[in-house]
Amino acid sequence: MTFQFNFTIEDHLEDELTSLGDGALALHSSKESLVSERQKGTHRDKKCSTEQSDLLQDHLWEHKSERNEAPSQDPDSSFGAANSSSNLEPHEEKPCLKVAKEHAVPKDLKKVLENKVTETLPGLQHVNISIMKTTLLKENFPGENIISKSFSSHSDLISGVYEGGLKIWECTFDLMAYLTKAKVKFAGKKVLDLGCGSGLLGIMALKGGAKEIHFQDYNSVVIDEVTLPNVVANLTLEDEENDVNEPDVKRLRRSTVAQELCKCRFFSGEWSEFCKLILSSEKLFEKYDLILTSETIYNPDYYVPLHQTFLRLLDKNGQVLLASKVHYFGVGGGTHLFQKFVEERNVFETRTLEIIDEGLKRCLIEMTFKYPT
């Protein structure tokens, strides 16, 4: 299996690349300088009364925690609700939520990889993202301007502006290694790569035969300049590796690439806005069988919209596979705090799949519905 993707190794973060076995890699870096951002979940009319109850409890948790009050428990809810933890008190500032949108796949796939420089690491191909950022700066790229802001602030995360998608954090490689080692089955499944960044997890699902893969990231620039090019590069790379001079065979392979891309959809925006968009884009929305997400629980302020996203979009028999550091210094989030939050909501049960002690301690967690019926 061959992967091609974008990522950058920032010198000032003193990253270290080490092998994990089975051809996977781990990228060790510090995420201690993360900046908190206030994200607020939104409500959506639901046919299922249990989902309505949980969303209401999240709403009460948000507002009552600001007054150091605990939201009352709803005895009629089948999921139930627990009192809020004072450690999860949100910030008072409530910035506007970043509107979600879907990104179309260009018809001319060559343009997707235009001006991208491909490099090689042991067993892996990637497009040099540092060169990509420099190129966009020279061209006065008219997008979200996250690249110039990231450069000027010397940061891989800027609150409400840039959520780290131009970098692959080490837990992504942890989860990739687990997917390979555990031989997770993707065939016939609908998969969401949530907070996708480079899209590596979704690309693994695509390679594994998933019937549909959705990629979501906070920043539209990440989707256009990193995620989408990586997906296209990995599909076209296979075509080039097996290239022959017979025109009929080439046409067949181009058709195969197009068919694989038809399985993919790409979205940007804040999680609650993404939920509204995806739920309204299909008359009868088919929920995800599997949600893959890495390094998305570093900020406790994100727990409400993240929990609601799982609740709204995961199939009743579905599974969330989440990779995270045990603790994020400077922000306060981490696996223990998130698992405590999830337990208080009484909707999902969590199970620790693996603990990685190399470098900063990290965990892989599985989430499933407590009451799937």
Secondary structure, DSSP 8 states (H G I E B T S, - for coil): ---EEEE---GGGT-EEEEEETTEEEEE---TT-------------S-HHHHHHHHHHHHHHHHHTTT------TT-SS------GGG---S--------EEE---S-HHHHTTT--EEEETTEEEEEHHHHHHHHHHTT--S--HHHHHHHHT-S-BTTTB-STTS--HHHHHHHHHHHHTT---TT-EEEEET-TT-HHHHHHHHTT-SEEEEEES-HHHIIIIIHHHHHHHHHHHHHHT--S-HHHHHHHHHHHHHHHTTEEEEES-HHHHHHHHHHHSTT---EEEEEEES--S-GGGHHHHHHHHHHHEEEEEEEEEEEES--TTT---HHHHHHHHHHHTSEEEEEEEEE-SSS-EEEEEEEES---
